């Protein structure tokens, strides 16, 4: 029969203290591996390059729309990089992906992106999106007169 003082009560106390610590360490390991899968996805999808390209594109658009800002291009670039550049957005993007996808889902996504079809998706989808945007812009431009007529008719009814 177990008696107090025979060491088992001490073992029980140690176990009660150690188990939560071990569980916390295991959770941190899970978090680290989950984060690693997000980082792998970012690498496979060239997220950093894409975010930085969006800064470049927005800067170019801003300079076309407001040529008077051209002498201040470095200031505008610095602002954009601080607000929407990779280093600015990375922590929040990581959190978004951690919340949106489980570690197992990320493993499956990453496994897809390393395949030839996954690589094709990475190169073709952005091009298809650009084509879609050009198509939409062209249709709007070609038919803007129709909108103007509808707006004018609505104004005349007032």
C-alpha positions, 0 to 999 in steps of 0.5 A: 500500500502507498504511504505518504512520504514514500516518494510517490506524493513528491512524484505526483507534485512534480507531475502536476507542475511538469505536465502543463509546462510540457503541454506548453512546450508542445504547443510552442513546437506546434506553433513553430511548425505551423509558422514554418509552413506559412513561411514555406508558402510565402517562399513558394508563392514569392509573396515578398516579391509580389508585395514589393512589386505592388509597392512599385506599381502603386508608386508608378501609378501615383507618379502618373496621376500626380506628376508634380510628386516626381521630385518627391518620389523617394519620400512617397516610396518610403511612405509606401514601403513603411505602410504596405511594403513586405516588412510592414505587412509581413507580421499581419500576413503571417497572422492572417495565414495562421488563422486561415489555414491549419498546419495540415492544410498548409502542408497540402497547399505547399505540396501542391505548389511544388508540383509542376501544375502548382508552379504553372498556377503560380505563373499563369493565374497572375497573368490571367488576372491581368488579362481579366482586368484589361478585359473589364477595363476595355468593356467599361471604356467601350460602354461608358456612353451607356452609363452616361446615358442612364445617368442623364436619363435619371437626372432628367426624371428628377 
